[in-house]
Amino acid sequence: MAKLENSHAQTNNDTRPGESEVSPQRRLVEVFEEKIKQGVWKLGELIPREVDLMGEYGVSRYMIRLVLDELVQAGYLVRTKKRGTVVSQPKVEQSLSSFYSFAVDMAAKGFKPTSYVLGLEEVAHPDETTVHLFGLENYEQGKVYNLRRLRVVNDEPLVIESSFLAFPNPVDLTRFDWQVMPIYEVLEKKFGVKVERATEHLDPITLNRHDSHLLQVENGSPAFRVERLTYDVTGRVFERRISLIRGDRYRFYVELPKNHLIGEPG
């Protein structure tokens, strides 16, 4: 029996001055993480049963569940209704510190990005909010198109993306292969629309049955709803993008450089 108390972590007796004792829960999290990283628990396979882990490490079922919950939150494990708890791929991390493109960023991380077109149509009667957002009242023939895509990484669906694109005049977007062509590259090279900046708002949501099916997760699974407004060099909003992103596979982060603290002199 690999008792937790016999792990490499320090105990009360040998904790050095100034160091805090590592909790049993944290030690067990680290033990399980190592099993995953070293391939003892293999990607896509079921982990041992809770009762077996209790016996092996000499801890309560409550402790085992706390540890597994933490590993699920970190993306190391995923719970499935039919199979149980299996080893998952690490979460995809996305920085919010600068402008990013899904396809470009995923490829730079060594992943294989793919897109499937779910639909492309003209928004025939945009509502007043949409008209005002895109400034369509300034263009006699202004048009809005909705390009919907399923974004996939390493054959795993991660994002449902709807891009509402505004143009001063009618254009033909059907002549482009949106499964492989990045939106911003096409807009700049073919239509002269250059990206200047964007704003994004993130909200936690639960997926409905239809979106859950597309993303191959259980109905009601957690997700991020990310709304982006993209501006060109003239300050005009030309895109409103709404992305539904799997919460179990994505992690956003932001770098916070310290210039000075609030209330700090200077």
C-alpha positions in Angstrom: 0.0 0.0 0.0 1.5 3.4 -1.1 0.5 5.3 2.0 0.3 9.0 1.4 2.2 9.7 4.6 5.2 7.9 3.1 5.4 10.2 0.1 8.4 12.3 -0.7 6.7 15.5 0.7 8.0 16.9 4.0 6.3 16.3 7.3 6.0 18.4 10.4 9.2 17.0 11.8 11.4 18.0 8.8 9.7 21.2 7.6 12.4 23.9 7.4 11.9 27.2 9.1 9.9 29.6 6.9 8.4 26.8 4.9 4.8 25.8 5.2 3.8 22.2 5.4 2.3 20.8 2.2 -1.2 19.5 2.8 -2.0 15.8 2.2 -4.5 16.9 -0.5 -1.8 18.9 -2.3 0.7 16.0 -2.1 -1.9 13.6 -3.5 -2.7 16.0 -6.4 1.1 16.1 -7.2 1.3 12.3 -7.1 -1.6 11.9 -9.5 -0.3 14.6 -11.8 3.0 12.7 -12.0 1.2 9.5 -13.0 -0.5 11.4 -15.8 2.7 13.2 -17.0 4.8 10.0 -16.9 2.1 8.0 -18.7 1.2 5.6 -15.9 -2.3 6.9 -16.3 -2.6 7.1 -20.1 -4.4 9.6 -22.2 -8.0 8.6 -22.9 -8.0 5.7 -20.4 -10.0 5.3 -17.2 -8.2 6.0 -14.0 -8.4 3.5 -11.1 -11.7 3.3 -9.1 -12.1 5.6 -6.1 -12.2 2.6 -3.7 -8.9 1.3 -5.1 -7.3 4.7 -4.7 -8.6 4.9 -1.2 -6.9 1.5 -0.4 -3.7 2.3 -2.2 -3.1 5.7 -0.5 -4.9 5.1 2.8 -7.2 8.2 2.6 -10.9 8.7 2.7 -13.2 8.8 -0.3 -13.9 12.4 0.5 -10.2 13.2 0.1 -10.0 11.2 -3.2 -13.0 13.2 -4.6 -11.5 16.5 -3.6 -8.2 15.6 -5.4 -10.0 14.3 -8.5 -12.2 17.5 -8.6 -9.0 19.6 -8.6 -7.5 17.6 -11.4 -10.7 17.9 -13.4 -10.7 21.7 -12.9 -7.1 21.8 -14.1 -7.9 19.8 -17.2 -5.9 16.7 -16.4 -9.1 14.6 -16.1 -12.5 14.6 -17.5 -15.7 13.0 -16.2 -17.9 11.2 -18.7 -21.4 9.9 -18.1 -20.9 6.5 -19.9 -17.2 5.6 -19.1 -16.3 7.4 -15.9 -13.3 9.6 -15.2 -10.6 9.5 -17.9 -7.3 11.1 -18.5 -7.7 14.2 -20.7 -5.4 16.3 -22.8 -4.0 19.5 -21.1 -6.2 22.5 -21.5 -5.6 24.9 -24.4 -4.3 28.1 -22.9 -5.1 31.5 -24.5 -3.6 34.8 -23.5 -5.9 37.8 -23.4 -2.9 40.2 -23.2 -2.9 40.9 -26.9 -4.8 40.4 -30.1 -5.0 36.7 -31.2 -6.2 34.6 -34.1 -7.5 31.1 -33.4 -5.8 29.4 -36.4 -2.5 31.2 -36.1 -2.2 30.8 -32.3 -3.2 27.1 -32.4 -0.6 26.3 -35.1 2.0 28.3 -33.2 1.4 26.1 -30.2 2.0 23.0 -32.3 -1.7 22.0 -32.6 -3.5 21.1 -35.8 -6.4 23.6 -36.3 -9.3 22.8 -38.6 -12.6 24.6 -39.4 -15.9 23.4 -40.6 -18.4 25.9 -42.1 -21.8 25.6 -40.4 -23.4 28.3 -42.4 -22.8 31.6 -44.4 -25.7 33.9 -45.1 -26.7 37.5 -45.4 -28.5 39.1 -42.5 -31.4 40.3 -44.5 -33.0 42.6 -41.9 -30.5 43.6 -39.3 -32.0 45.0 -36.1 -31.6 48.6 -34.9 -28.7 47.7 -32.6 -26.8 46.0 -35.3 -27.3 48.9 -37.7 -26.0 51.3 -35.1 -23.1 49.1 -34.1 -21.8 48.8 -37.7 -22.8 52.3 -38.7 -24.9 51.0 -41.6 -27.0 54.1 -41.6 -24.0 55.8 -43.2 -24.0 53.4 -46.2 -26.9 53.1 -48.6 -26.0 49.6 -49.6 -24.4 48.4 -46.4 -24.6 44.6 -45.8 -24.0 42.2 -42.9 -23.1 38.6 -43.3 -22.9 35.8 -40.7 -20.2 33.2 -41.0 -20.6 30.3 -38.6 -17.8 27.8 -38.1 -16.9 24.9 -35.8 -13.3 25.3 -34.8 -11.5 22.0 -34.2 -8.0 21.3 -32.7 -6.3 17.9 -33.2 -9.7 16.5 -34.3 -11.4 17.7 -31.1 -14.2 20.4 -31.5 -13.5 23.3 -29.2 -15.3 26.4 -30.4 -18.6 27.4 -32.1 -17.9 30.7 -33.8 -20.3 33.2 -35.4 -18.7 36.2 -37.1 -21.0 39.0 -38.2 -19.1 41.0 -40.8 -20.2 44.4 -42.1 -19.4 45.9 -45.5 -20.3 49.2 -47.0 -21.4 47.4 -50.2 -22.5 43.9 -51.1 -19.7 41.4 -51.4 -19.4 37.7 -52.4 -18.0 35.7 -49.5 -18.9 32.3 -50.9 -15.9 32.3 -53.2 -13.5 31.7 -50.3 -12.8 28.4 -48.6 -13.5 29.4 -45.0 -12.4 25.9 -43.8 -8.8 26.9 -44.4 -8.6 30.7 -44.9 -8.3 33.0 -41.9 -10.9 35.7 -41.9 -8.6 38.7 -41.1 -6.2 37.7 -43.9 -9.0 37.5 -46.4 -10.4 40.8 -45.3 -7.1 42.6 -45.6 -5.9 41.1 -48.9 -9.2 41.0 -50.7 -11.2 43.9 -49.2 -8.6 46.3 -47.8 -10.0 45.9 -44.2 -7.1 46.1 -41.8 -7.5 45.1 -38.1 -6.5 47.8 -35.7 -7.8 46.5 -32.3 -10.5 44.5 -30.6 -12.4 44.4 -27.4 -13.7 41.2 -25.8 -16.1 40.3 -23.0 -16.2 36.8 -21.4 -19.2 35.3 -19.7 -19.6 31.8 -18.2 -22.6 29.9 -19.6 -24.0 26.4 -19.9 -24.4 24.9 -23.4 -27.8 24.0 -24.8 -28.5 20.6 -26.4 -27.7 21.7 -29.9 -24.4 23.4 -29.1 -23.4 20.5 -26.7 -23.9 18.1 -29.6 -21.7 20.1 -31.9 -18.9 20.3 -29.3 -19.4 16.6 -28.3 -20.0 17.3 -24.6 -22.9 16.6 -22.3 -26.0 18.8 -22.5 -25.6 21.7 -20.0 -21.8 21.5 -19.9 -19.9 24.7 -18.9 -18.5 27.0 -21.5 -17.3 30.5 -22.1 -19.3 33.0 -24.2 -16.8 35.4 -25.7 -18.0 38.4 -27.6 -15.5 40.3 -29.7 -15.9 43.7 -31.4 -13.1 44.2 -34.0 -12.2 47.7 -35.3 -10.4 48.7 -38.5 -7.8 51.5 -38.7 -10.5 54.1 -39.1 -12.1 53.1 -35.8 -15.1 51.5 -37.5 -16.5 48.2 -36.1 -16.5 45.7 -38.9 -16.9 42.5 -37.0 -19.0 41.2 -34.1 -17.9 37.7 -33.2 -19.6 35.4 -30.7 -17.7 32.3 -29.7 -18.9 29.5 -27.5 -15.8 27.8 -26.1 -15.7 24.6 -24.2 -15.0 25.3 -20.5 -13.4 21.9 -19.9 -10.7 22.3 -22.5 -9.9 26.0 -22.5 -8.1 28.3 -20.0 -7.7 32.0 -20.5 -4.9 34.0 -18.8 -3.7 37.5 -18.7 -0.3 38.9 -17.8 -0.4 41.8 -15.3 2.8 43.8 -15.3 3.3 45.9 -12.2 3.7 49.5 -13.0 2.7 50.7 -9.6 0.1 49.7 -7.0 -2.9 51.7 -6.2 -1.9 54.2 -3.5 1.8 53.6 -4.1 3.9 56.7 -4.5 4.8 57.4 -8.1 
